[in-house]
Amino acid sequence: MRLGYARVSRTDQHTEQQEIALRDAGCEKILVDRGVSGALKSRPQLDRLLDQLRPEDVVVVTKIDRLSRNLRQMLDLVEVIHERGADLVSLAEREIDTTTAAGKLVFALFAVVAQFERDRLRERTKEGLERAKANGSRLGRPRGLSDSNYSKLRKMRKQGWSYSELADVFKISRTTARKYCSDLKVPPGVRIR
C-alpha cells in the first residue's frame, strides 16, 4: 500500500496541492498534520502513519522537508520505516526513493555524511575543552563561593557550625554547604551547633 503524508506548519496553510500530488502518485491513504512544525519529533498523523506501516508499504511525501527538517531526523525516520519493512519516496527529490538500489545508495551516503558531522563535532568539542584546560580555565558550573569564602566555610565547619548555619551565613543551600565540606571530619569533642 502507498501511504501519503502531508504537513503544513501553520493552521492557516492549505494541503490541497500536496494531497492532489499524493493521490496522483497512487496513494491509497493520506495522513495530514496541520499546524505542526517539521522540527517536532512527535507529530500525531506521522506517528499514526508509522504505526500503520506494514512490510512492502511505501511512504510517499511531496518533498522531503514535509517529513523532516534536518538530516539526522530524516535518517531516524527512514530507519523506523525500514524496520517495518517499508520504503520512502519523495516526489520532488527523485533520488530519494528507497524502493530502488540507487535510492538506497543515496540514503547510505546521507547516513555516512551525518555520522561524519557528528564525529567532527565531537572532536572539535574535545579539542576545545582540552585547550581551555591547558589555558587554566575551570570547566563546569562556577562555584557558588569565592576561594576566600570557600576557605572560611570549611574552617567554620571544622569549628562545629551546622550545614544550616553555614547555608544561612554564605547564602547557599544546605546541599551546597554539605558538598563543599564532604571530605572534612569534624574533630572529636567539637559539637555541631
C-alpha positions as CSV (number, residue, x, y, z in Angstrom):
1,M,0.0,0.0,0.0
2,R,1.2,3.5,-0.8
3,L,0.6,5.9,2.2
4,G,0.9,9.6,1.7
5,Y,2.0,12.1,4.3
6,A,1.3,15.8,4.0
7,R,2.2,18.6,6.5
8,V,1.8,22.3,6.9
9,S,3.4,24.3,9.7
10,R,0.5,26.7,10.3
11,T,-3.2,26.1,10.6
12,D,-4.0,28.8,8.0
13,Q,-1.9,27.0,5.3
14,H,-3.5,24.5,2.9
15,T,-2.5,21.0,2.0
16,E,-4.7,20.6,-1.2
17,Q,-1.7,20.7,-3.6
18,Q,0.2,18.1,-1.5
19,E,-2.9,15.8,-1.3
20,I,-3.6,16.1,-5.1
21,A,0.1,15.2,-5.9
22,L,0.0,12.3,-3.4
23,R,-3.3,10.9,-4.9
24,D,-1.8,11.3,-8.4
25,A,1.2,9.2,-7.1
26,G,-1.2,6.4,-6.3
27,C,-1.5,6.9,-2.5
28,E,-4.5,5.0,-1.2
29,K,-4.4,6.7,2.2
30,I,-3.2,10.2,3.0
31,L,-2.5,11.4,6.6
32,V,-2.2,15.2,7.2
33,D,-0.6,17.2,10.0
34,R,-1.8,20.8,10.1
35,G,-0.2,23.5,12.2
36,V,2.7,21.2,13.2
37,S,6.4,22.1,12.8
38,G,8.6,19.7,10.9
39,A,11.2,20.2,13.7
40,L,9.0,18.3,16.2
41,K,9.9,14.7,16.8
42,S,6.4,13.6,17.5
43,R,3.6,14.6,15.1
44,P,0.2,13.0,15.6
45,Q,-0.6,11.9,12.0
46,L,3.0,10.9,11.2
47,D,3.1,8.8,14.4
48,R,-0.2,7.2,13.2
49,L,1.2,6.5,9.8
50,L,4.3,4.9,11.2
51,D,2.2,2.7,13.5
52,Q,0.1,1.5,10.5
53,L,3.1,0.6,8.3
54,R,3.3,-3.0,7.1
55,P,6.0,-4.8,5.1
56,E,6.2,-3.6,1.5
57,D,4.2,-0.4,2.2
58,V,5.6,2.8,0.7
59,V,5.5,6.2,2.4
60,V,5.2,9.0,-0.1
61,V,5.8,12.7,0.5
62,T,5.7,15.6,-2.0
63,K,9.0,17.0,-0.6
64,I,11.4,15.6,2.0
65,D,11.0,18.7,4.1
66,R,7.4,17.7,4.8
67,L,8.8,14.7,6.6
68,S,11.8,16.2,8.4
69,R,13.7,19.5,8.9
70,N,17.2,18.0,9.3
71,L,19.3,15.1,8.1
72,R,19.5,13.4,11.5
73,Q,15.7,13.4,11.9
74,M,15.2,12.2,8.3
75,L,17.7,9.3,8.8
76,D,16.0,8.3,12.0
77,L,12.5,8.3,10.4
78,V,13.8,6.3,7.4
79,E,15.3,3.8,9.8
80,V,11.9,3.4,11.5
81,I,10.2,3.0,8.1
82,H,12.8,0.4,7.1
83,E,12.5,-1.5,10.4
84,R,8.8,-2.0,9.5
85,G,9.8,-3.4,6.1
86,A,8.5,-0.3,4.2
87,D,10.2,2.2,1.9
88,L,10.2,6.0,1.3
89,V,9.6,8.0,-1.9
90,S,9.9,11.8,-2.3
91,L,8.1,13.1,-5.4
92,A,10.2,16.3,-5.6
93,E,13.6,14.8,-4.9
94,R,13.5,11.8,-7.3
95,E,16.8,10.5,-5.9
96,I,15.1,9.8,-2.6
97,D,13.4,6.6,-3.4
98,T,14.4,3.6,-1.2
99,T,12.4,1.2,-3.4
100,T,15.4,1.4,-5.8
101,A,19.1,0.4,-5.4
102,A,20.2,4.0,-6.3
103,G,17.8,5.5,-3.7
104,K,19.2,3.2,-1.0
105,L,22.7,4.3,-2.0
106,V,21.7,7.9,-1.6
107,F,20.4,7.2,1.9
108,A,23.6,5.3,2.8
109,L,25.6,8.3,1.7
110,F,23.4,10.6,3.8
111,A,24.0,8.4,6.8
112,V,27.8,8.5,6.3
113,V,27.7,12.3,6.0
114,A,25.6,12.6,9.2
115,Q,27.9,10.3,11.1
116,F,31.0,12.3,9.8
117,E,29.4,15.5,11.0
118,R,28.7,14.1,14.5
119,D,32.2,12.7,14.8
120,R,33.8,16.1,13.7
121,L,31.6,17.9,16.2
122,R,32.7,15.6,19.0
123,E,36.4,16.1,18.0
124,R,36.1,19.9,17.9
125,T,34.3,19.8,21.3
126,K,37.1,17.7,22.8
127,E,39.8,19.9,21.4
128,G,38.1,23.0,22.7
129,L,37.8,21.5,26.2
130,E,41.5,20.4,26.2
131,R,42.6,23.9,25.0
132,A,40.5,25.5,27.8
133,K,42.0,23.2,30.4
134,A,45.5,23.9,29.2
135,N,44.9,27.7,29.4
136,G,43.8,27.3,33.1
137,S,40.1,27.6,32.6
138,R,37.9,26.0,35.1
139,L,35.3,23.9,33.3
140,G,31.8,23.2,34.5
141,R,29.4,25.2,36.6
142,P,31.1,28.1,38.5
143,R,31.5,27.7,42.3
144,G,28.9,29.3,44.4
145,L,31.6,30.9,46.7
146,S,34.8,32.8,46.1
147,D,38.0,31.0,47.1
148,S,38.2,33.0,50.4
149,N,34.6,32.3,51.4
150,Y,35.1,28.6,50.5
151,S,38.1,28.5,52.9
152,K,36.1,30.3,55.6
153,L,33.1,27.9,55.2
154,R,35.4,24.9,55.6
155,K,37.1,26.4,58.7
156,M,33.7,27.2,60.3
157,R,32.5,23.6,59.6
158,K,35.6,22.3,61.4
159,Q,34.7,24.5,64.4
160,G,31.3,22.8,64.6
161,W,28.9,25.0,62.6
162,S,25.9,23.1,61.2
163,Y,25.2,23.0,57.4
164,S,22.0,25.1,58.0
165,E,24.0,27.8,59.7
166,L,26.7,27.8,57.0
167,A,23.9,28.0,54.3
168,D,22.4,31.0,56.1
169,V,25.7,32.8,56.5
170,F,27.0,32.2,53.0
171,K,23.6,32.4,51.2
172,I,23.9,29.0,49.7
173,S,21.8,25.8,50.0
174,R,22.5,23.2,52.7
175,T,23.3,20.7,50.0
176,T,26.0,23.0,48.6
177,A,27.4,23.6,52.1
178,R,27.5,19.8,52.6
179,K,29.1,19.2,49.2
180,Y,31.9,21.8,49.9
181,C,32.6,20.1,53.3
182,S,32.0,16.4,52.4
183,D,35.7,15.4,52.8
184,L,36.0,17.1,56.2
185,K,35.9,15.3,59.5
186,V,34.8,17.3,62.5
187,P,37.4,16.8,65.2
188,P,36.3,14.8,68.3
189,G,34.9,16.9,71.1
190,V,33.7,19.7,68.7
191,R,29.9,19.8,69.0
192,I,27.8,20.6,65.9
193,R,25.6,23.5,66.8
